[in-house]
Amino acid sequence: MIPRISPLLLVLVLVAPATAGIPTLLADTAEKGGFSDAEIIDAGTSAQARIYEAESKGRQATVLGIARISASPEKITTDLKSRNGLLKSPSLQLIGAFSNPAKMSDLAKFRMPEADLDTLTDCEVGDCKFKLGEEGIGNLEKIDWDAPDAFDRVNALMKQGMLEYAQDYQKRGNAALLVAVDKEERQSFAEGSKKLTGQLGLSLKLIPQIRDHLNHYPKAGIPGAQDRILWTVRDYGYRPITSVVHSVIYEAGEDNPVDTLVVLKTVYSNHYFHARQRLIGLWADTEDPNVTWVGYSDRLLFDGEVGSLKRRMLQSGVVKNGQDRLERLRKEYE
């Protein structure tokens, strides 16, 4: 059962000096997420993150986070638009951004984790530890695994595949997303993504257009939203995960109950995740416009064959990653 804050305790939290200026909507979300009064107070000195909910069968989990930052939402938003600050944390090994249209030089720093080589040597349709379509698995069959340049050839195939995937997504949006044939049950990244987008109740309450923007990209979406397609390699403590991420940064304006909304939609992961969407809201402190409250949610849909031990390890890593990235952002403005 998710712990709840009593109305009396919530009142005490909100009048405390560290939290007196927390926006009502974020305070309500923190309460529903099970944050204690102490955790909300501590958000001013150390970022907080926790598992909010997980399905009994373990296919889905949600992480919530909260932090208080000594900078205005406008300042933070400007910085985020010029770099990838919200993606940086100790779990991040490599990162890059695709041009529009994407080009091979965008992947100059990419190098496939060597641990992935062993997972690819015996891949076949319905039995592979790497999320690939039929064409990708067919390309692997052409590799001479005993050749001294086997890794370089596979790395080149991976880069070419990521490039074409990003280019296709930039042209066709969800219609371009992979249907993975690595397991007996084929998994569509588009279906997984739409499922999570449909659950973004907070984003719909804040910015009704965000759902259509995500589902209908690259067609005209929210005016003023900044779209970027990124690639990352992260290690949550089990096996490095290579992902392609659609980042949307939107300055909501005065008519909305949030200053800036950031959505990170994972459109491909080579391990573990069937879908993933992160939502970050920036609110000005109600008493000090030069202070920002950050609300963070990370909704995960795991691969159906990820066992309970791996799920717990990945969930722990994702919680720590959320807290680390909020803490890194918070410290930048101390």
The 8 nearest C-alpha neighbors of each residue, nearest first, counted from 0:
[[1, 2, 3, 52, 33, 51, 53, 32],
 [0, 2, 33, 3, 51, 32, 52, 31],
 [3, 1, 33, 0, 4, 34, 32, 35],
 [4, 2, 33, 30, 5, 1, 31, 34],
 [3, 5, 30, 9, 8, 6, 35, 2],
 [4, 6, 8, 7, 9, 3, 10, 30],
 [7, 5, 9, 8, 10, 4, 11, 3],
 [8, 6, 10, 5, 9, 11, 4, 12],
 [9, 7, 11, 5, 10, 6, 12, 4],
 [8, 10, 12, 6, 11, 7, 4, 5],
 [11, 9, 13, 7, 12, 8, 6, 14],
 [12, 10, 8, 9, 14, 13, 7, 15],
 [13, 11, 9, 10, 15, 36, 14, 8],
 [12, 14, 19, 10, 18, 15, 11, 9],
 [13, 15, 19, 11, 12, 16, 10, 18],
 [14, 16, 12, 18, 19, 13, 17, 11],
 [17, 15, 19, 18, 14, 13, 20, 40],
 [18, 16, 15, 40, 43, 19, 20, 41],
 [19, 17, 13, 21, 20, 15, 16, 40],
 [18, 20, 14, 13, 16, 15, 21, 17],
 [19, 21, 285, 284, 286, 18, 22, 287],
 [20, 22, 18, 284, 19, 285, 23, 26],
 [23, 21, 25, 24, 285, 26, 20, 284],
 [22, 24, 26, 25, 27, 21, 28, 20],
 [25, 23, 27, 26, 22, 28, 256, 21],
 [24, 26, 28, 27, 23, 22, 29, 294],
 [25, 27, 23, 29, 28, 24, 30, 22],
 [26, 28, 30, 24, 25, 29, 23, 31],
 [27, 29, 25, 31, 30, 26, 32, 24],
 [30, 28, 32, 26, 27, 31, 34, 25],
 [29, 31, 27, 32, 28, 33, 4, 34],
 [32, 30, 28, 33, 29, 27, 3, 34],
 [33, 31, 29, 30, 51, 34, 28, 63],
 [32, 34, 2, 3, 30, 31, 1, 35],
 [35, 33, 29, 32, 30, 38, 39, 36],
 [34, 36, 38, 37, 33, 39, 4, 30],
 [35, 37, 39, 38, 12, 40, 34, 9],
 [38, 36, 40, 35, 39, 41, 12, 34],
 [39, 37, 41, 35, 40, 36, 34, 42],
 [40, 38, 42, 36, 41, 37, 35, 34],
 [39, 41, 37, 38, 42, 17, 18, 43],
 [40, 42, 38, 43, 44, 39, 45, 37],
 [43, 41, 66, 46, 45, 39, 40, 44],
 [42, 44, 67, 41, 45, 17, 40, 66],
 [43, 45, 41, 42, 46, 67, 40, 66],
 [44, 46, 42, 41, 43, 326, 47, 66],
 [47, 45, 66, 42, 326, 322, 325, 65],
 [46, 48, 65, 64, 322, 42, 66, 45],
 [49, 47, 64, 322, 63, 318, 321, 65],
 [48, 50, 63, 62, 318, 51, 64, 47],
 [51, 49, 62, 52, 61, 63, 318, 48],
 [50, 52, 61, 62, 32, 63, 49, 33],
 [51, 53, 61, 60, 50, 54, 62, 1],
 [54, 52, 60, 59, 57, 55, 61, 51],
 [53, 55, 57, 56, 59, 58, 60, 52],
 [54, 56, 57, 53, 58, 59, 52, 60],
 [57, 55, 54, 58, 59, 53, 307, 303],
 [56, 58, 54, 55, 59, 53, 307, 60],
 [59, 57, 301, 300, 56, 54, 303, 302],
 [58, 60, 300, 54, 299, 53, 57, 301],
 [59, 61, 53, 299, 52, 298, 54, 300],
 [60, 62, 298, 52, 51, 297, 50, 299],
 [61, 63, 50, 297, 51, 296, 49, 318],
 [64, 62, 296, 48, 295, 49, 51, 50],
 [65, 63, 48, 295, 47, 294, 296, 49],
 [64, 66, 294, 47, 293, 46, 295, 42],
 [65, 67, 42, 46, 293, 292, 43, 47],
 [66, 68, 292, 43, 42, 291, 293, 69],
 [69, 67, 329, 291, 70, 290, 292, 66],
 [68, 70, 290, 332, 333, 291, 289, 67],
 [71, 69, 290, 289, 68, 291, 332, 74],
 [70, 72, 289, 290, 74, 73, 291, 288],
 [73, 71, 75, 74, 291, 76, 281, 283],
 [72, 74, 76, 71, 75, 77, 258, 259],
 [75, 73, 77, 71, 72, 76, 78, 70],
 [74, 76, 78, 72, 77, 73, 79, 71],
 [77, 75, 79, 73, 78, 74, 72, 80],
 [78, 76, 74, 80, 75, 79, 73, 81],
 [77, 79, 75, 81, 76, 80, 74, 82],
 [80, 78, 76, 82, 81, 77, 84, 83],
 [79, 81, 77, 78, 82, 76, 248, 83],
 [80, 82, 78, 79, 77, 83, 84, 76],
 [81, 83, 79, 80, 84, 78, 85, 77],
 [84, 82, 86, 85, 79, 87, 81, 80],
 [83, 85, 86, 87, 82, 79, 328, 78],
 [86, 84, 87, 83, 324, 328, 79, 325],
 [87, 85, 84, 83, 88, 324, 91, 94],
 [86, 88, 84, 85, 324, 91, 83, 89],
 [87, 89, 324, 90, 91, 323, 320, 86],
 [88, 90, 91, 87, 323, 320, 92, 324],
 [91, 89, 234, 233, 88, 235, 92, 320],
 [92, 90, 233, 89, 88, 93, 87, 232],
 [91, 93, 233, 232, 90, 94, 234, 231],
 [94, 92, 232, 231, 91, 109, 95, 233],
 [95, 93, 231, 230, 232, 92, 96, 229],
 [94, 96, 230, 229, 231, 105, 97, 106],
 [97, 95, 229, 228, 230, 105, 98, 94],
 [98, 96, 101, 105, 228, 229, 99, 95],
 [97, 99, 101, 100, 102, 96, 105, 228],
 [100, 98, 101, 97, 169, 166, 102, 227],
 [99, 101, 98, 166, 102, 169, 97, 165],
 [100, 102, 98, 99, 97, 166, 165, 162],
 [103, 101, 104, 105, 98, 100, 162, 97],
 [102, 104, 105, 106, 162, 101, 107, 159],
 [103, 105, 107, 106, 102, 101, 108, 97],
 [106, 104, 103, 97, 107, 102, 96, 95],
 [107, 105, 109, 104, 108, 103, 158, 95],
 [106, 108, 104, 109, 105, 103, 110, 95],
 [109, 107, 106, 110, 95, 93, 105, 94],
 [110, 108, 106, 107, 111, 93, 158, 94],
 [111, 109, 112, 108, 154, 93, 158, 113],
 [110, 112, 154, 113, 109, 115, 157, 241],
 [113, 111, 114, 115, 110, 239, 116, 232],
 [112, 114, 115, 116, 111, 150, 117, 110],
 [115, 113, 112, 116, 117, 118, 238, 239],
 [116, 114, 118, 113, 117, 112, 119, 111],
 [115, 117, 119, 118, 114, 113, 120, 150],
 [116, 118, 115, 119, 120, 114, 113, 121],
 [119, 117, 115, 116, 128, 120, 129, 121],
 [120, 118, 122, 116, 117, 121, 115, 129],
 [119, 121, 117, 122, 118, 116, 144, 139],
 [120, 122, 119, 123, 118, 127, 117, 126],
 [123, 121, 127, 119, 120, 126, 136, 124],
 [122, 124, 126, 127, 125, 136, 121, 181],
 [123, 125, 126, 180, 181, 133, 136, 122],
 [126, 124, 182, 183, 181, 180, 123, 127],
 [127, 125, 182, 123, 181, 124, 122, 183],
 [126, 128, 122, 181, 129, 123, 125, 182],
 [129, 127, 118, 181, 130, 126, 270, 119],
 [128, 130, 269, 127, 270, 131, 181, 118],
 [131, 129, 269, 181, 179, 270, 128, 180],
 [132, 130, 179, 135, 181, 129, 180, 136],
 [131, 133, 179, 135, 180, 134, 178, 136],
 [132, 134, 136, 135, 137, 180, 131, 124],
 [135, 133, 137, 136, 132, 138, 131, 139],
 [136, 134, 138, 132, 137, 133, 131, 139],
 [135, 137, 139, 133, 138, 134, 123, 131],
 [136, 138, 134, 135, 140, 139, 133, 141],
 [139, 137, 135, 140, 136, 141, 134, 142],
 [140, 138, 136, 141, 137, 142, 135, 119],
 [139, 141, 137, 138, 142, 136, 143, 122],
 [142, 140, 139, 138, 143, 137, 144, 136],
 [143, 141, 139, 140, 144, 149, 138, 152],
 [144, 142, 145, 146, 149, 141, 140, 148],
 [143, 145, 149, 146, 142, 120, 147, 150],
 [146, 144, 143, 147, 149, 148, 142, 150],
 [145, 147, 149, 148, 143, 144, 142, 150],
 [148, 146, 149, 145, 150, 144, 151, 143],
 [147, 149, 151, 146, 150, 152, 145, 144],
 [150, 148, 152, 146, 144, 151, 147, 153],
 [151, 149, 153, 152, 148, 154, 116, 147],
 [152, 150, 154, 148, 153, 149, 155, 156],
 [151, 153, 155, 149, 154, 150, 148, 156],
 [152, 154, 156, 150, 155, 151, 157, 149],
 [153, 155, 151, 157, 152, 156, 111, 150],
 [156, 154, 152, 158, 153, 157, 151, 159],
 [157, 155, 153, 159, 154, 158, 160, 152],
 [156, 158, 154, 160, 155, 159, 161, 153],
 [159, 157, 161, 155, 160, 156, 162, 154],
 [160, 158, 162, 156, 157, 161, 155, 163],
 [159, 161, 157, 163, 158, 162, 164, 156],
 [160, 162, 164, 158, 159, 163, 165, 157],
 [163, 161, 159, 165, 164, 160, 158, 166],
 [164, 162, 166, 160, 165, 161, 167, 159],
 [163, 165, 161, 167, 162, 166, 160, 168],
 [166, 164, 168, 162, 167, 163, 161, 169],
 [167, 165, 163, 169, 101, 164, 168, 100],
 [166, 168, 170, 164, 169, 165, 175, 171],
 [169, 167, 172, 165, 171, 175, 170, 166],
 [168, 170, 166, 167, 172, 171, 165, 217],
 [171, 169, 167, 168, 172, 166, 217, 175],
 [172, 170, 168, 174, 175, 167, 169, 173],
 [171, 173, 168, 216, 174, 175, 217, 169],
 [172, 174, 175, 176, 189, 171, 168, 214],
 [175, 173, 172, 171, 176, 189, 168, 177],
 [176, 174, 168, 173, 171, 167, 172, 177],
 [177, 175, 173, 189, 174, 188, 266, 178],
 [178, 176, 188, 179, 187, 175, 132, 189],
 [177, 179, 187, 186, 132, 188, 185, 180],
 [178, 180, 132, 131, 186, 130, 185, 181],
 [181, 179, 185, 132, 182, 125, 124, 131],
 [180, 182, 127, 125, 126, 130, 179, 124],
 [183, 181, 125, 126, 184, 180, 185, 127],
 [182, 184, 125, 185, 180, 181, 126, 124],
 [185, 183, 182, 186, 180, 125, 181, 303],
 [186, 184, 180, 179, 183, 182, 178, 187],
 [187, 185, 179, 178, 184, 188, 180, 273],
 [188, 186, 178, 189, 190, 177, 179, 191],
 [187, 189, 191, 190, 176, 177, 192, 273],
 [190, 188, 192, 187, 173, 191, 176, 193],
 [191, 189, 193, 187, 192, 188, 194, 186],
 [192, 190, 188, 274, 194, 189, 193, 273],
 [191, 193, 189, 195, 194, 274, 190, 188],
 [194, 192, 196, 190, 195, 191, 197, 189],
 [195, 193, 191, 197, 192, 196, 190, 198],
 [194, 196, 198, 192, 197, 193, 191, 199],
 [197, 195, 193, 199, 198, 194, 192, 210],
 [196, 198, 194, 195, 199, 193, 210, 200],
 [199, 197, 195, 196, 200, 194, 201, 193],
 [200, 198, 196, 202, 201, 197, 203, 195],
 [199, 201, 203, 198, 202, 204, 197, 205],
 [202, 200, 204, 203, 199, 205, 206, 198],
 [201, 203, 205, 204, 199, 200, 206, 209],
 [204, 202, 207, 200, 206, 205, 201, 199],
 [205, 203, 201, 202, 206, 200, 207, 199],
 [204, 206, 202, 203, 201, 256, 207, 255],
 [205, 207, 203, 208, 202, 209, 204, 255],
 [208, 206, 203, 209, 204, 205, 210, 202],
 [207, 209, 211, 206, 210, 212, 221, 203],
 [210, 208, 212, 211, 207, 206, 213, 202],
 [211, 209, 213, 212, 208, 214, 196, 207],
 [212, 210, 214, 213, 208, 209, 215, 220],
 [211, 213, 220, 209, 210, 215, 214, 216],
 [214, 212, 210, 211, 216, 215, 209, 196],
 [213, 215, 211, 212, 216, 210, 173, 193],
 [214, 216, 212, 211, 213, 218, 217, 172],
 [217, 215, 218, 172, 213, 212, 214, 220],
 [216, 218, 172, 215, 169, 219, 170, 171],
 [219, 217, 216, 215, 220, 212, 172, 171],
 [220, 218, 217, 221, 216, 212, 222, 215],
 [221, 219, 212, 218, 222, 216, 211, 215],
 [220, 222, 224, 223, 212, 208, 219, 209],
 [223, 221, 224, 220, 219, 249, 225, 250],
 [222, 224, 221, 225, 249, 250, 248, 220],
 [225, 223, 249, 221, 222, 248, 226, 247],
 [224, 226, 248, 247, 249, 223, 227, 80],
 [227, 225, 247, 246, 224, 248, 228, 245],
 [226, 228, 246, 245, 229, 247, 225, 96],
 [227, 229, 245, 97, 244, 96, 246, 226],
 [230, 228, 96, 244, 243, 95, 97, 227],
 [229, 231, 243, 95, 242, 94, 244, 96],
 [232, 230, 94, 242, 93, 241, 233, 243],
 [231, 233, 241, 93, 92, 240, 91, 242],
 [234, 232, 91, 240, 90, 239, 92, 231],
 [233, 235, 239, 90, 236, 238, 240, 91],
 [236, 234, 316, 90, 237, 313, 233, 317],
 [237, 235, 234, 238, 316, 312, 313, 239],
 [236, 238, 235, 234, 239, 313, 312, 309],
 [237, 239, 234, 236, 240, 235, 114, 270],
 [240, 238, 234, 233, 232, 241, 112, 237],
 [241, 239, 233, 232, 270, 269, 234, 242],
 [240, 242, 232, 268, 269, 231, 233, 239],
 [243, 241, 268, 267, 231, 230, 244, 240],
 [242, 244, 230, 267, 266, 229, 265, 231],
 [245, 243, 265, 229, 264, 266, 228, 230],
 [244, 246, 228, 264, 263, 227, 265, 229],
 [245, 247, 263, 227, 226, 262, 228, 244],
 [248, 246, 226, 262, 225, 261, 249, 224],
 [249, 247, 261, 225, 224, 260, 246, 262],
 [248, 250, 224, 260, 259, 251, 261, 225],
 [251, 249, 259, 252, 258, 260, 248, 224],
 [250, 252, 258, 259, 249, 255, 257, 260],
 [253, 251, 254, 250, 258, 255, 257, 259],
 [252, 254, 255, 251, 258, 256, 257, 250],
 [255, 253, 252, 256, 251, 257, 258, 205],
 [254, 256, 257, 253, 251, 252, 205, 258],
 [255, 257, 205, 254, 258, 253, 24, 282],
 [258, 256, 282, 255, 259, 281, 251, 280],
 [257, 259, 251, 282, 281, 252, 250, 72],
 [260, 258, 250, 281, 251, 249, 257, 280],
 [259, 261, 280, 249, 279, 248, 281, 250],
 [262, 260, 248, 279, 247, 278, 249, 280],
 [261, 263, 278, 247, 277, 246, 264, 279],
 [262, 264, 246, 277, 276, 245, 244, 265],
 [265, 263, 276, 245, 244, 266, 262, 275],
 [266, 264, 244, 275, 267, 243, 276, 245],
 [265, 267, 244, 243, 264, 188, 176, 245],
 [268, 266, 243, 242, 265, 269, 188, 244],
 [269, 267, 242, 270, 241, 272, 240, 243],
 [268, 270, 130, 129, 241, 240, 242, 267],
 [271, 269, 268, 240, 129, 272, 130, 128],
 [270, 272, 302, 301, 305, 273, 269, 268],
 [273, 271, 301, 302, 274, 300, 270, 268],
 [274, 272, 302, 301, 300, 191, 188, 271],
 [275, 273, 300, 191, 272, 192, 188, 299],
 [274, 276, 299, 265, 298, 300, 264, 272],
 [277, 275, 264, 298, 263, 297, 265, 278],
 [276, 278, 297, 263, 296, 262, 298, 264],
 [277, 279, 262, 296, 295, 261, 263, 297],
 [280, 278, 295, 261, 294, 260, 262, 296],
 [279, 281, 260, 294, 293, 259, 261, 282],
 [282, 280, 293, 259, 258, 292, 72, 257],
 [283, 281, 292, 257, 258, 291, 284, 293],
 [284, 282, 291, 288, 290, 72, 285, 292],
 [283, 285, 20, 287, 290, 286, 291, 288],
 [284, 286, 20, 287, 283, 22, 21, 288],
 [287, 285, 20, 284, 288, 19, 283, 21],
 [286, 288, 284, 289, 290, 285, 20, 283],
 [289, 287, 283, 290, 284, 71, 286, 285],
 [290, 288, 71, 70, 287, 69, 291, 283],
 [289, 291, 69, 70, 71, 284, 288, 287],
 [292, 290, 283, 68, 284, 282, 71, 72],
 [291, 293, 67, 282, 281, 66, 283, 68],
 [294, 292, 281, 66, 65, 280, 67, 291],
 [293, 295, 65, 280, 279, 64, 292, 281],
 [296, 294, 279, 64, 63, 278, 65, 293],
 [297, 295, 63, 278, 62, 277, 64, 298],
 [296, 298, 277, 62, 61, 276, 299, 63],
 [297, 299, 61, 276, 275, 60, 277, 296],
 [300, 298, 275, 60, 59, 301, 61, 274],
 [301, 299, 59, 274, 273, 58, 272, 275],
 [302, 300, 272, 58, 273, 271, 59, 303],
 [301, 303, 273, 271, 272, 304, 305, 300],
 [304, 302, 305, 301, 58, 273, 306, 271],
 [303, 305, 302, 306, 301, 182, 271, 58],
 [306, 304, 302, 303, 309, 271, 310, 301],
 [307, 305, 309, 308, 304, 310, 303, 57],
 [306, 308, 310, 309, 311, 305, 57, 312],
 [309, 307, 311, 310, 306, 312, 305, 313],
 [310, 308, 312, 306, 311, 307, 313, 305],
 [311, 309, 307, 313, 312, 308, 314, 306],
 [310, 312, 314, 308, 309, 313, 315, 307],
 [313, 311, 309, 315, 310, 314, 316, 308],
 [312, 314, 316, 310, 315, 311, 309, 317],
 [315, 313, 317, 311, 316, 312, 310, 318],
 [314, 316, 312, 318, 313, 317, 311, 319],
 [315, 317, 235, 313, 319, 314, 318, 320],
 [316, 318, 320, 314, 319, 315, 313, 321],
 [319, 317, 321, 315, 320, 316, 49, 48],
 [318, 320, 322, 316, 317, 321, 323, 315],
 [319, 321, 317, 323, 318, 322, 316, 324],
 [322, 320, 318, 324, 319, 323, 317, 325],
 [321, 323, 319, 48, 325, 320, 324, 46],
 [324, 322, 326, 320, 321, 325, 88, 319],
 [323, 325, 88, 327, 321, 326, 322, 87],
 [326, 324, 328, 322, 327, 323, 46, 329],
 [325, 327, 329, 323, 46, 328, 324, 322],
 [326, 328, 324, 330, 325, 329, 323, 331],
 [327, 329, 325, 331, 326, 330, 324, 84],
 [330, 328, 326, 68, 327, 331, 332, 325],
 [331, 329, 333, 327, 332, 328, 326, 68],
 [330, 332, 328, 329, 333, 327, 326, 68],
 [331, 333, 330, 69, 329, 70, 68, 328],
 [332, 330, 331, 69, 329, 68, 70, 328]]
